[in-house]
Amino acid sequence: MIEPVLRVSPSFQPIWDEFLAEWQHEKGGLPMYLVLSDLARHMAQLLRNGDESELQQIFEFVEQWHLDGDPYVKEAATIGLLEDLQNTGLVGVGMPAQFERFLGPESKRWWVKVEKFWAKGELIRDD
């Protein structure tokens, strides 16, 4: 999941390396949700820095995860990343709305589902 991101955003490499060092011996696989929170913070920093081209490329992978990922990848992209990108405590006040213009159609669909979950308690599921 993360390897394509590293190609377009090499500044995420040290964060990924630290994550791998900490979790490489985890039984049952890497806890990807944790590193996706790190990715959300990284994406917020890219936006603050004006690195929109790099950010757009990452969102293209997010769209691909939603379209072509296995069930775990799809869920992680939504609950692990999109939800974190909407979390102002994680990315900063005013940031979530700024991310929306980068979303592909499928990611936007899931973005809205996450918003509805928090606003109305609607379950996040594929209709």
Buried (B, 14 or more C-beta within 10 A) or exposed (E): BBEBBBEBBEEBEEBBEEBEEEBEEEEEEBEBBBBBBBBBBBBBBBBEEEBEEBBBBBBBBBBBBBEEBEEEBBBBBBBBBBBBBBBEEBBBEEBBEBBBEBBBEBBBBBBBBBBEBEEEEEEBEEE
